[in-house]
Amino acid sequence: MACHHNDLPEDIMPPEQMISYLVDLHLAEASVQNLRLKRDSAKVIFAAREKYLLKEHQITDSLFIKSYNYYLRHPDKLEEIYGAVVDSLSLRESLLK
């Protein structure tokens, strides 16, 4: 990641933390989808997993939302983050095969 932490506001998650959380969030979403539950049930299960992930990553939902909105306003940084997320998910997928 070419992103430097010193150009981020203090209350924004650094790119590495965003990448780690987004990878786990996408994996949680995929695992809930694989359960093939009705939409309402899936939403409840995903919400529980999301709450667990926030706690595991030691962040709050408001910190994540604020950080995500920051990166939306800085598309070059968001592109780097999602590039790393896709790479990480692709690597995990290839290791499972």
Sequence and secondary structure as in RCSB ss.txt:
>XXXX:A:sequence
MACHHNDLPEDIMPPEQMISYLVDLHLAEASVQNLRLKRDSAKVIFAAREKYLLKEHQITDSLFIKSYNYYLRHP
DKLEEIYGAVVDSLSLRESLLK
>XXXX:A:secstr
    GGGS TTS  HHHHHHHHHHHHHHHHHHHHTT  HHHHHHHHHHHHHHHHHHTT  HHHHHHHHHHHHT H
HHHHHHHHHHHHHHHHHHHHH 
